[in-house]
Amino acid sequence: MVGKSVPKPNFKRRKPKQSARTRITNKVREEVLRRSEGKCERCNRTSAYSFEMSHLEQASQLGSGNDPANVVLLCGPSVNTGTCHNFADYTAKGRMWRMQKREELKRYYE
């Protein structure tokens, strides 16, 4: 049946999509910017090509975006080697740093 459109279902999802569960909320963004004072939380750099919000527990592992203890401000972009976001996402030492920082922030927010 070409050309005949089907109406969209008119109901809400019972379970949010993964992207909605891991999306960093505006409230968390504001808290991370306040906490970091606009500096990279790893190297304390105040100017960089860009600053990016990064999950400490990766979004692919369902790391929450509405918990400020799971989000840090890092210099980026993550695809450029030599940036803190790239270090945290793509190196073994970076993964260790993320776990330590996550524990530090959990204690900070308790």
Phi and psi restraints in degrees (range 20) as a CNS / XPLOR table:
assign (resid 1 and name C) (resid 2 and name N)
       (resid 2 and name CA) (resid 2 and name C) 1.0 -82.4 20.0 2
assign (resid 2 and name N) (resid 2 and name CA)
       (resid 2 and name C) (resid 3 and name N) 1.0 137.4 20.0 2
assign (resid 2 and name C) (resid 3 and name N)
       (resid 3 and name CA) (resid 3 and name C) 1.0 90.2 20.0 2
assign (resid 3 and name N) (resid 3 and name CA)
       (resid 3 and name C) (resid 4 and name N) 1.0 -11.2 20.0 2
assign (resid 3 and name C) (resid 4 and name N)
       (resid 4 and name CA) (resid 4 and name C) 1.0 -95.9 20.0 2
assign (resid 4 and name N) (resid 4 and name CA)
       (resid 4 and name C) (resid 5 and name N) 1.0 119.0 20.0 2
assign (resid 4 and name C) (resid 5 and name N)
       (resid 5 and name CA) (resid 5 and name C) 1.0 -89.0 20.0 2
assign (resid 5 and name N) (resid 5 and name CA)
       (resid 5 and name C) (resid 6 and name N) 1.0 147.0 20.0 2
assign (resid 5 and name C) (resid 6 and name N)
       (resid 6 and name CA) (resid 6 and name C) 1.0 -102.2 20.0 2
assign (resid 6 and name N) (resid 6 and name CA)
       (resid 6 and name C) (resid 7 and name N) 1.0 133.0 20.0 2
assign (resid 6 and name C) (resid 7 and name N)
       (resid 7 and name CA) (resid 7 and name C) 1.0 -67.1 20.0 2
assign (resid 7 and name N) (resid 7 and name CA)
       (resid 7 and name C) (resid 8 and name N) 1.0 146.0 20.0 2
assign (resid 7 and name C) (resid 8 and name N)
       (resid 8 and name CA) (resid 8 and name C) 1.0 -70.4 20.0 2
assign (resid 8 and name N) (resid 8 and name CA)
       (resid 8 and name C) (resid 9 and name N) 1.0 146.9 20.0 2
assign (resid 8 and name C) (resid 9 and name N)
       (resid 9 and name CA) (resid 9 and name C) 1.0 -65.1 20.0 2
assign (resid 9 and name N) (resid 9 and name CA)
       (resid 9 and name C) (resid 10 and name N) 1.0 148.1 20.0 2
assign (resid 9 and name C) (resid 10 and name N)
       (resid 10 and name CA) (resid 10 and name C) 1.0 -110.8 20.0 2
assign (resid 10 and name N) (resid 10 and name CA)
       (resid 10 and name C) (resid 11 and name N) 1.0 63.7 20.0 2
assign (resid 10 and name C) (resid 11 and name N)
       (resid 11 and name CA) (resid 11 and name C) 1.0 -144.0 20.0 2
assign (resid 11 and name N) (resid 11 and name CA)
       (resid 11 and name C) (resid 12 and name N) 1.0 159.6 20.0 2
assign (resid 11 and name C) (resid 12 and name N)
       (resid 12 and name CA) (resid 12 and name C) 1.0 -93.0 20.0 2
assign (resid 12 and name N) (resid 12 and name CA)
       (resid 12 and name C) (resid 13 and name N) 1.0 150.6 20.0 2
assign (resid 12 and name C) (resid 13 and name N)
       (resid 13 and name CA) (resid 13 and name C) 1.0 -67.9 20.0 2
assign (resid 13 and name N) (resid 13 and name CA)
       (resid 13 and name C) (resid 14 and name N) 1.0 141.2 20.0 2
assign (resid 13 and name C) (resid 14 and name N)
       (resid 14 and name CA) (resid 14 and name C) 1.0 -78.1 20.0 2
assign (resid 14 and name N) (resid 14 and name CA)
       (resid 14 and name C) (resid 15 and name N) 1.0 -34.5 20.0 2
assign (resid 14 and name C) (resid 15 and name N)
       (resid 15 and name CA) (resid 15 and name C) 1.0 -121.4 20.0 2
assign (resid 15 and name N) (resid 15 and name CA)
       (resid 15 and name C) (resid 16 and name N) 1.0 125.4 20.0 2
assign (resid 15 and name C) (resid 16 and name N)
       (resid 16 and name CA) (resid 16 and name C) 1.0 -66.8 20.0 2
assign (resid 16 and name N) (resid 16 and name CA)
       (resid 16 and name C) (resid 17 and name N) 1.0 153.2 20.0 2
assign (resid 16 and name C) (resid 17 and name N)
       (resid 17 and name CA) (resid 17 and name C) 1.0 -63.8 20.0 2
assign (resid 17 and name N) (resid 17 and name CA)
       (resid 17 and name C) (resid 18 and name N) 1.0 158.0 20.0 2
assign (resid 17 and name C) (resid 18 and name N)
       (resid 18 and name CA) (resid 18 and name C) 1.0 -58.4 20.0 2
assign (resid 18 and name N) (resid 18 and name CA)
       (resid 18 and name C) (resid 19 and name N) 1.0 -40.6 20.0 2
assign (resid 18 and name C) (resid 19 and name N)
       (resid 19 and name CA) (resid 19 and name C) 1.0 -61.8 20.0 2
assign (resid 19 and name N) (resid 19 and name CA)
       (resid 19 and name C) (resid 20 and name N) 1.0 -32.1 20.0 2
assign (resid 19 and name C) (resid 20 and name N)
       (resid 20 and name CA) (resid 20 and name C) 1.0 -74.8 20.0 2
assign (resid 20 and name N) (resid 20 and name CA)
       (resid 20 and name C) (resid 21 and name N) 1.0 -32.9 20.0 2
assign (resid 20 and name C) (resid 21 and name N)
       (resid 21 and name CA) (resid 21 and name C) 1.0 -74.4 20.0 2
assign (resid 21 and name N) (resid 21 and name CA)
       (resid 21 and name C) (resid 22 and name N) 1.0 -30.9 20.0 2
assign (resid 21 and name C) (resid 22 and name N)
       (resid 22 and name CA) (resid 22 and name C) 1.0 -100.1 20.0 2
assign (resid 22 and name N) (resid 22 and name CA)
       (resid 22 and name C) (resid 23 and name N) 1.0 -6.7 20.0 2
assign (resid 22 and name C) (resid 23 and name N)
       (resid 23 and name CA) (resid 23 and name C) 1.0 -62.7 20.0 2
assign (resid 23 and name N) (resid 23 and name CA)
       (resid 23 and name C) (resid 24 and name N) 1.0 134.2 20.0 2
assign (resid 23 and name C) (resid 24 and name N)
       (resid 24 and name CA) (resid 24 and name C) 1.0 -76.6 20.0 2
assign (resid 24 and name N) (resid 24 and name CA)
       (resid 24 and name C) (resid 25 and name N) 1.0 122.3 20.0 2
assign (resid 24 and name C) (resid 25 and name N)
       (resid 25 and name CA) (resid 25 and name C) 1.0 -78.4 20.0 2
assign (resid 25 and name N) (resid 25 and name CA)
       (resid 25 and name C) (resid 26 and name N) 1.0 160.3 20.0 2
assign (resid 25 and name C) (resid 26 and name N)
       (resid 26 and name CA) (resid 26 and name C) 1.0 -62.9 20.0 2
assign (resid 26 and name N) (resid 26 and name CA)
       (resid 26 and name C) (resid 27 and name N) 1.0 -36.8 20.0 2
assign (resid 26 and name C) (resid 27 and name N)
       (resid 27 and name CA) (resid 27 and name C) 1.0 -61.5 20.0 2
assign (resid 27 and name N) (resid 27 and name CA)
       (resid 27 and name C) (resid 28 and name N) 1.0 -43.0 20.0 2
assign (resid 27 and name C) (resid 28 and name N)
       (resid 28 and name CA) (resid 28 and name C) 1.0 -68.0 20.0 2
assign (resid 28 and name N) (resid 28 and name CA)
       (resid 28 and name C) (resid 29 and name N) 1.0 -41.1 20.0 2
assign (resid 28 and name C) (resid 29 and name N)
       (resid 29 and name CA) (resid 29 and name C) 1.0 -56.2 20.0 2
assign (resid 29 and name N) (resid 29 and name CA)
       (resid 29 and name C) (resid 30 and name N) 1.0 -47.2 20.0 2
assign (resid 29 and name C) (resid 30 and name N)
       (resid 30 and name CA) (resid 30 and name C) 1.0 -61.9 20.0 2
assign (resid 30 and name N) (resid 30 and name CA)
       (resid 30 and name C) (resid 31 and name N) 1.0 -42.3 20.0 2
assign (resid 30 and name C) (resid 31 and name N)
       (resid 31 and name CA) (resid 31 and name C) 1.0 -65.5 20.0 2
assign (resid 31 and name N) (resid 31 and name CA)
       (resid 31 and name C) (resid 32 and name N) 1.0 -41.9 20.0 2
assign (resid 31 and name C) (resid 32 and name N)
       (resid 32 and name CA) (resid 32 and name C) 1.0 -65.9 20.0 2
assign (resid 32 and name N) (resid 32 and name CA)
       (resid 32 and name C) (resid 33 and name N) 1.0 -40.8 20.0 2
assign (resid 32 and name C) (resid 33 and name N)
       (resid 33 and name CA) (resid 33 and name C) 1.0 -65.0 20.0 2
assign (resid 33 and name N) (resid 33 and name CA)
       (resid 33 and name C) (resid 34 and name N) 1.0 -38.7 20.0 2
assign (resid 33 and name C) (resid 34 and name N)
       (resid 34 and name CA) (resid 34 and name C) 1.0 -64.8 20.0 2
assign (resid 34 and name N) (resid 34 and name CA)
       (resid 34 and name C) (resid 35 and name N) 1.0 -47.2 20.0 2
assign (resid 34 and name C) (resid 35 and name N)
       (resid 35 and name CA) (resid 35 and name C) 1.0 -63.7 20.0 2
assign (resid 35 and name N) (resid 35 and name CA)
       (resid 35 and name C) (resid 36 and name N) 1.0 -42.1 20.0 2
assign (resid 35 and name C) (resid 36 and name N)
       (resid 36 and name CA) (resid 36 and name C) 1.0 -84.2 20.0 2
assign (resid 36 and name N) (resid 36 and name CA)
       (resid 36 and name C) (resid 37 and name N) 1.0 -12.7 20.0 2
assign (resid 36 and name C) (resid 37 and name N)
       (resid 37 and name CA) (resid 37 and name C) 1.0 56.7 20.0 2
assign (resid 37 and name N) (resid 37 and name CA)
       (resid 37 and name C) (resid 38 and name N) 1.0 31.5 20.0 2
assign (resid 37 and name C) (resid 38 and name N)
       (resid 38 and name CA) (resid 38 and name C) 1.0 76.0 20.0 2
assign (resid 38 and name N) (resid 38 and name CA)
       (resid 38 and name C) (resid 39 and name N) 1.0 13.8 20.0 2
assign (resid 38 and name C) (resid 39 and name N)
       (resid 39 and name CA) (resid 39 and name C) 1.0 -110.4 20.0 2
assign (resid 39 and name N) (resid 39 and name CA)
       (resid 39 and name C) (resid 40 and name N) 1.0 155.8 20.0 2
assign (resid 39 and name C) (resid 40 and name N)
       (resid 40 and name CA) (resid 40 and name C) 1.0 -63.2 20.0 2
assign (resid 40 and name N) (resid 40 and name CA)
       (resid 40 and name C) (resid 41 and name N) 1.0 131.0 20.0 2
assign (resid 40 and name C) (resid 41 and name N)
       (resid 41 and name CA) (resid 41 and name C) 1.0 -79.7 20.0 2
assign (resid 41 and name N) (resid 41 and name CA)
       (resid 41 and name C) (resid 42 and name N) 1.0 -2.3 20.0 2
assign (resid 41 and name C) (resid 42 and name N)
       (resid 42 and name CA) (resid 42 and name C) 1.0 -103.3 20.0 2
assign (resid 42 and name N) (resid 42 and name CA)
       (resid 42 and name C) (resid 43 and name N) 1.0 -49.0 20.0 2
assign (resid 42 and name C) (resid 43 and name N)
       (resid 43 and name CA) (resid 43 and name C) 1.0 -109.5 20.0 2
assign (resid 43 and name N) (resid 43 and name CA)
       (resid 43 and name C) (resid 44 and name N) 1.0 -2.9 20.0 2
assign (resid 43 and name C) (resid 44 and name N)
       (resid 44 and name CA) (resid 44 and name C) 1.0 63.5 20.0 2
assign (resid 44 and name N) (resid 44 and name CA)
       (resid 44 and name C) (resid 45 and name N) 1.0 20.2 20.0 2
assign (resid 44 and name C) (resid 45 and name N)
       (resid 45 and name CA) (resid 45 and name C) 1.0 -68.1 20.0 2
assign (resid 45 and name N) (resid 45 and name CA)
       (resid 45 and name C) (resid 46 and name N) 1.0 136.7 20.0 2
assign (resid 45 and name C) (resid 46 and name N)
       (resid 46 and name CA) (resid 46 and name C) 1.0 -99.3 20.0 2
assign (resid 46 and name N) (resid 46 and name CA)
       (resid 46 and name C) (resid 47 and name N) 1.0 -15.2 20.0 2
assign (resid 46 and name C) (resid 47 and name N)
       (resid 47 and name CA) (resid 47 and name C) 1.0 -134.4 20.0 2
assign (resid 47 and name N) (resid 47 and name CA)
       (resid 47 and name C) (resid 48 and name N) 1.0 135.4 20.0 2
assign (resid 47 and name C) (resid 48 and name N)
       (resid 48 and name CA) (resid 48 and name C) 1.0 -155.4 20.0 2
assign (resid 48 and name N) (resid 48 and name CA)
       (resid 48 and name C) (resid 49 and name N) 1.0 171.2 20.0 2
assign (resid 48 and name C) (resid 49 and name N)
       (resid 49 and name CA) (resid 49 and name C) 1.0 -57.0 20.0 2
assign (resid 49 and name N) (resid 49 and name CA)
       (resid 49 and name C) (resid 50 and name N) 1.0 -43.2 20.0 2
assign (resid 49 and name C) (resid 50 and name N)
       (resid 50 and name CA) (resid 50 and name C) 1.0 -157.3 20.0 2
assign (resid 50 and name N) (resid 50 and name CA)
       (resid 50 and name C) (resid 51 and name N) 1.0 155.8 20.0 2
assign (resid 50 and name C) (resid 51 and name N)
       (resid 51 and name CA) (resid 51 and name C) 1.0 -113.8 20.0 2
assign (resid 51 and name N) (resid 51 and name CA)
       (resid 51 and name C) (resid 52 and name N) 1.0 136.7 20.0 2
assign (resid 51 and name C) (resid 52 and name N)
       (resid 52 and name CA) (resid 52 and name C) 1.0 -130.4 20.0 2
assign (resid 52 and name N) (resid 52 and name CA)
       (resid 52 and name C) (resid 53 and name N) 1.0 145.1 20.0 2
assign (resid 52 and name C) (resid 53 and name N)
       (resid 53 and name CA) (resid 53 and name C) 1.0 -78.2 20.0 2
assign (resid 53 and name N) (resid 53 and name CA)
       (resid 53 and name C) (resid 54 and name N) 1.0 133.4 20.0 2
assign (resid 53 and name C) (resid 54 and name N)
       (resid 54 and name CA) (resid 54 and name C) 1.0 -130.4 20.0 2
assign (resid 54 and name N) (resid 54 and name CA)
       (resid 54 and name C) (resid 55 and name N) 1.0 136.4 20.0 2
assign (resid 54 and name C) (resid 55 and name N)
       (resid 55 and name CA) (resid 55 and name C) 1.0 -74.6 20.0 2
assign (resid 55 and name N) (resid 55 and name CA)
       (resid 55 and name C) (resid 56 and name N) 1.0 135.2 20.0 2
assign (resid 55 and name C) (resid 56 and name N)
       (resid 56 and name CA) (resid 56 and name C) 1.0 -78.4 20.0 2
assign (resid 56 and name N) (resid 56 and name CA)
       (resid 56 and name C) (resid 57 and name N) 1.0 -44.8 20.0 2
assign (resid 56 and name C) (resid 57 and name N)
       (resid 57 and name CA) (resid 57 and name C) 1.0 -94.8 20.0 2
assign (resid 57 and name N) (resid 57 and name CA)
       (resid 57 and name C) (resid 58 and name N) 1.0 113.6 20.0 2
assign (resid 57 and name C) (resid 58 and name N)
       (resid 58 and name CA) (resid 58 and name C) 1.0 -54.2 20.0 2
assign (resid 58 and name N) (resid 58 and name CA)
       (resid 58 and name C) (resid 59 and name N) 1.0 146.9 20.0 2
assign (resid 58 and name C) (resid 59 and name N)
       (resid 59 and name CA) (resid 59 and name C) 1.0 -61.1 20.0 2
assign (resid 59 and name N) (resid 59 and name CA)
       (resid 59 and name C) (resid 60 and name N) 1.0 -33.8 20.0 2
assign (resid 59 and name C) (resid 60 and name N)
       (resid 60 and name CA) (resid 60 and name C) 1.0 -66.0 20.0 2
assign (resid 60 and name N) (resid 60 and name CA)
       (resid 60 and name C) (resid 61 and name N) 1.0 -20.8 20.0 2
assign (resid 60 and name C) (resid 61 and name N)
       (resid 61 and name CA) (resid 61 and name C) 1.0 -100.6 20.0 2
assign (resid 61 and name N) (resid 61 and name CA)
       (resid 61 and name C) (resid 62 and name N) 1.0 19.3 20.0 2
assign (resid 61 and name C) (resid 62 and name N)
       (resid 62 and name CA) (resid 62 and name C) 1.0 64.7 20.0 2
assign (resid 62 and name N) (resid 62 and name CA)
       (resid 62 and name C) (resid 63 and name N) 1.0 36.1 20.0 2
assign (resid 62 and name C) (resid 63 and name N)
       (resid 63 and name CA) (resid 63 and name C) 1.0 -66.1 20.0 2
assign (resid 63 and name N) (resid 63 and name CA)
       (resid 63 and name C) (resid 64 and name N) 1.0 130.3 20.0 2
assign (resid 63 and name C) (resid 64 and name N)
       (resid 64 and name CA) (resid 64 and name C) 1.0 -70.6 20.0 2
assign (resid 64 and name N) (resid 64 and name CA)
       (resid 64 and name C) (resid 65 and name N) 1.0 140.5 20.0 2
assign (resid 64 and name C) (resid 65 and name N)
       (resid 65 and name CA) (resid 65 and name C) 1.0 -97.7 20.0 2
assign (resid 65 and name N) (resid 65 and name CA)
       (resid 65 and name C) (resid 66 and name N) 1.0 -1.6 20.0 2
assign (resid 65 and name C) (resid 66 and name N)
       (resid 66 and name CA) (resid 66 and name C) 1.0 -110.0 20.0 2
assign (resid 66 and name N) (resid 66 and name CA)
       (resid 66 and name C) (resid 67 and name N) 1.0 19.8 20.0 2
assign (resid 66 and name C) (resid 67 and name N)
       (resid 67 and name CA) (resid 67 and name C) 1.0 -120.8 20.0 2
assign (resid 67 and name N) (resid 67 and name CA)
       (resid 67 and name C) (resid 68 and name N) 1.0 112.2 20.0 2
assign (resid 67 and name C) (resid 68 and name N)
       (resid 68 and name CA) (resid 68 and name C) 1.0 -64.3 20.0 2
assign (resid 68 and name N) (resid 68 and name CA)
       (resid 68 and name C) (resid 69 and name N) 1.0 -16.9 20.0 2
assign (resid 68 and name C) (resid 69 and name N)
       (resid 69 and name CA) (resid 69 and name C) 1.0 -76.9 20.0 2
assign (resid 69 and name N) (resid 69 and name CA)
       (resid 69 and name C) (resid 70 and name N) 1.0 -6.7 20.0 2
assign (resid 69 and name C) (resid 70 and name N)
       (resid 70 and name CA) (resid 70 and name C) 1.0 -108.5 20.0 2
assign (resid 70 and name N) (resid 70 and name CA)
       (resid 70 and name C) (resid 71 and name N) 1.0 1.3 20.0 2
assign (resid 70 and name C) (resid 71 and name N)
       (resid 71 and name CA) (resid 71 and name C) 1.0 -127.8 20.0 2
assign (resid 71 and name N) (resid 71 and name CA)
       (resid 71 and name C) (resid 72 and name N) 1.0 135.4 20.0 2
assign (resid 71 and name C) (resid 72 and name N)
       (resid 72 and name CA) (resid 72 and name C) 1.0 -129.6 20.0 2
assign (resid 72 and name N) (resid 72 and name CA)
       (resid 72 and name C) (resid 73 and name N) 1.0 160.2 20.0 2
assign (resid 72 and name C) (resid 73 and name N)
       (resid 73 and name CA) (resid 73 and name C) 1.0 -99.2 20.0 2
assign (resid 73 and name N) (resid 73 and name CA)
       (resid 73 and name C) (resid 74 and name N) 1.0 121.5 20.0 2
assign (resid 73 and name C) (resid 74 and name N)
       (resid 74 and name CA) (resid 74 and name C) 1.0 -127.9 20.0 2
assign (resid 74 and name N) (resid 74 and name CA)
       (resid 74 and name C) (resid 75 and name N) 1.0 152.1 20.0 2
assign (resid 74 and name C) (resid 75 and name N)
       (resid 75 and name CA) (resid 75 and name C) 1.0 -75.3 20.0 2
assign (resid 75 and name N) (resid 75 and name CA)
       (resid 75 and name C) (resid 76 and name N) 1.0 145.3 20.0 2
assign (resid 75 and name C) (resid 76 and name N)
       (resid 76 and name CA) (resid 76 and name C) 1.0 -145.3 20.0 2
assign (resid 76 and name N) (resid 76 and name CA)
       (resid 76 and name C) (resid 77 and name N) 1.0 -163.1 20.0 2
assign (resid 76 and name C) (resid 77 and name N)
       (resid 77 and name CA) (resid 77 and name C) 1.0 -78.2 20.0 2
assign (resid 77 and name N) (resid 77 and name CA)
       (resid 77 and name C) (resid 78 and name N) 1.0 162.0 20.0 2
assign (resid 77 and name C) (resid 78 and name N)
       (resid 78 and name CA) (resid 78 and name C) 1.0 -67.4 20.0 2
assign (resid 78 and name N) (resid 78 and name CA)
       (resid 78 and name C) (resid 79 and name N) 1.0 -21.9 20.0 2
assign (resid 78 and name C) (resid 79 and name N)
       (resid 79 and name CA) (resid 79 and name C) 1.0 -82.7 20.0 2
assign (resid 79 and name N) (resid 79 and name CA)
       (resid 79 and name C) (resid 80 and name N) 1.0 -11.9 20.0 2
assign (resid 79 and name C) (resid 80 and name N)
       (resid 80 and name CA) (resid 80 and name C) 1.0 -91.0 20.0 2
assign (resid 80 and name N) (resid 80 and name CA)
       (resid 80 and name C) (resid 81 and name N) 1.0 123.8 20.0 2
assign (resid 80 and name C) (resid 81 and name N)
       (resid 81 and name CA) (resid 81 and name C) 1.0 -66.1 20.0 2
assign (resid 81 and name N) (resid 81 and name CA)
       (resid 81 and name C) (resid 82 and name N) 1.0 147.1 20.0 2
assign (resid 81 and name C) (resid 82 and name N)
       (resid 82 and name CA) (resid 82 and name C) 1.0 95.9 20.0 2
assign (resid 82 and name N) (resid 82 and name CA)
       (resid 82 and name C) (resid 83 and name N) 1.0 -10.2 20.0 2
assign (resid 82 and name C) (resid 83 and name N)
       (resid 83 and name CA) (resid 83 and name C) 1.0 -92.9 20.0 2
assign (resid 83 and name N) (resid 83 and name CA)
       (resid 83 and name C) (resid 84 and name N) 1.0 157.4 20.0 2
assign (resid 83 and name C) (resid 84 and name N)
       (resid 84 and name CA) (resid 84 and name C) 1.0 -66.3 20.0 2
assign (resid 84 and name N) (resid 84 and name CA)
       (resid 84 and name C) (resid 85 and name N) 1.0 -35.4 20.0 2
assign (resid 84 and name C) (resid 85 and name N)
       (resid 85 and name CA) (resid 85 and name C) 1.0 -65.3 20.0 2
assign (resid 85 and name N) (resid 85 and name CA)
       (resid 85 and name C) (resid 86 and name N) 1.0 -41.0 20.0 2
assign (resid 85 and name C) (resid 86 and name N)
       (resid 86 and name CA) (resid 86 and name C) 1.0 -64.1 20.0 2
assign (resid 86 and name N) (resid 86 and name CA)
       (resid 86 and name C) (resid 87 and name N) 1.0 -43.7 20.0 2
assign (resid 86 and name C) (resid 87 and name N)
       (resid 87 and name CA) (resid 87 and name C) 1.0 -57.0 20.0 2
assign (resid 87 and name N) (resid 87 and name CA)
       (resid 87 and name C) (resid 88 and name N) 1.0 -48.7 20.0 2
assign (resid 87 and name C) (resid 88 and name N)
       (resid 88 and name CA) (resid 88 and name C) 1.0 -66.7 20.0 2
assign (resid 88 and name N) (resid 88 and name CA)
       (resid 88 and name C) (resid 89 and name N) 1.0 -34.7 20.0 2
assign (resid 88 and name C) (resid 89 and name N)
       (resid 89 and name CA) (resid 89 and name C) 1.0 -88.4 20.0 2
assign (resid 89 and name N) (resid 89 and name CA)
       (resid 89 and name C) (resid 90 and name N) 1.0 -29.9 20.0 2
assign (resid 89 and name C) (resid 90 and name N)
       (resid 90 and name CA) (resid 90 and name C) 1.0 -120.9 20.0 2
assign (resid 90 and name N) (resid 90 and name CA)
       (resid 90 and name C) (resid 91 and name N) 1.0 6.4 20.0 2
assign (resid 90 and name C) (resid 91 and name N)
       (resid 91 and name CA) (resid 91 and name C) 1.0 -124.4 20.0 2
assign (resid 91 and name N) (resid 91 and name CA)
       (resid 91 and name C) (resid 92 and name N) 1.0 154.4 20.0 2
assign (resid 91 and name C) (resid 92 and name N)
       (resid 92 and name CA) (resid 92 and name C) 1.0 -65.5 20.0 2
assign (resid 92 and name N) (resid 92 and name CA)
       (resid 92 and name C) (resid 93 and name N) 1.0 -40.5 20.0 2
assign (resid 92 and name C) (resid 93 and name N)
       (resid 93 and name CA) (resid 93 and name C) 1.0 -64.2 20.0 2
assign (resid 93 and name N) (resid 93 and name CA)
       (resid 93 and name C) (resid 94 and name N) 1.0 -35.9 20.0 2
assign (resid 93 and name C) (resid 94 and name N)
       (resid 94 and name CA) (resid 94 and name C) 1.0 -64.9 20.0 2
assign (resid 94 and name N) (resid 94 and name CA)
       (resid 94 and name C) (resid 95 and name N) 1.0 -39.6 20.0 2
assign (resid 94 and name C) (resid 95 and name N)
       (resid 95 and name CA) (resid 95 and name C) 1.0 -64.5 20.0 2
assign (resid 95 and name N) (resid 95 and name CA)
       (resid 95 and name C) (resid 96 and name N) 1.0 -38.7 20.0 2
assign (resid 95 and name C) (resid 96 and name N)
       (resid 96 and name CA) (resid 96 and name C) 1.0 -64.1 20.0 2
assign (resid 96 and name N) (resid 96 and name CA)
       (resid 96 and name C) (resid 97 and name N) 1.0 -42.5 20.0 2
assign (resid 96 and name C) (resid 97 and name N)
       (resid 97 and name CA) (resid 97 and name C) 1.0 -60.9 20.0 2
assign (resid 97 and name N) (resid 97 and name CA)
       (resid 97 and name C) (resid 98 and name N) 1.0 -42.2 20.0 2
assign (resid 97 and name C) (resid 98 and name N)
       (resid 98 and name CA) (resid 98 and name C) 1.0 -60.5 20.0 2
assign (resid 98 and name N) (resid 98 and name CA)
       (resid 98 and name C) (resid 99 and name N) 1.0 -43.2 20.0 2
assign (resid 98 and name C) (resid 99 and name N)
       (resid 99 and name CA) (resid 99 and name C) 1.0 -65.1 20.0 2
assign (resid 99 and name N) (resid 99 and name CA)
       (resid 99 and name C) (resid 100 and name N) 1.0 -42.2 20.0 2
assign (resid 99 and name C) (resid 100 and name N)
       (resid 100 and name CA) (resid 100 and name C) 1.0 -65.4 20.0 2
assign (resid 100 and name N) (resid 100 and name CA)
       (resid 100 and name C) (resid 101 and name N) 1.0 -43.4 20.0 2
assign (resid 100 and name C) (resid 101 and name N)
       (resid 101 and name CA) (resid 101 and name C) 1.0 -64.3 20.0 2
assign (resid 101 and name N) (resid 101 and name CA)
       (resid 101 and name C) (resid 102 and name N) 1.0 -38.4 20.0 2
assign (resid 101 and name C) (resid 102 and name N)
       (resid 102 and name CA) (resid 102 and name C) 1.0 -61.6 20.0 2
assign (resid 102 and name N) (resid 102 and name CA)
       (resid 102 and name C) (resid 103 and name N) 1.0 -44.6 20.0 2
assign (resid 102 and name C) (resid 103 and name N)
       (resid 103 and name CA) (resid 103 and name C) 1.0 -64.0 20.0 2
assign (resid 103 and name N) (resid 103 and name CA)
       (resid 103 and name C) (resid 104 and name N) 1.0 -41.6 20.0 2
assign (resid 103 and name C) (resid 104 and name N)
       (resid 104 and name CA) (resid 104 and name C) 1.0 -60.4 20.0 2
assign (resid 104 and name N) (resid 104 and name CA)
       (resid 104 and name C) (resid 105 and name N) 1.0 -44.3 20.0 2
assign (resid 104 and name C) (resid 105 and name N)
       (resid 105 and name CA) (resid 105 and name C) 1.0 -72.1 20.0 2
assign (resid 105 and name N) (resid 105 and name CA)
       (resid 105 and name C) (resid 106 and name N) 1.0 -32.3 20.0 2
assign (resid 105 and name C) (resid 106 and name N)
       (resid 106 and name CA) (resid 106 and name C) 1.0 -60.2 20.0 2
assign (resid 106 and name N) (resid 106 and name CA)
       (resid 106 and name C) (resid 107 and name N) 1.0 -43.9 20.0 2
assign (resid 106 and name C) (resid 107 and name N)
       (resid 107 and name CA) (resid 107 and name C) 1.0 -66.0 20.0 2
assign (resid 107 and name N) (resid 107 and name CA)
       (resid 107 and name C) (resid 108 and name N) 1.0 -37.5 20.0 2
assign (resid 107 and name C) (resid 108 and name N)
       (resid 108 and name CA) (resid 108 and name C) 1.0 -61.8 20.0 2
assign (resid 108 and name N) (resid 108 and name CA)
       (resid 108 and name C) (resid 109 and name N) 1.0 -38.4 20.0 2
assign (resid 108 and name C) (resid 109 and name N)
       (resid 109 and name CA) (resid 109 and name C) 1.0 -91.6 20.0 2
assign (resid 109 and name N) (resid 109 and name CA)
       (resid 109 and name C) (resid 110 and name N) 1.0 0.7 20.0 2
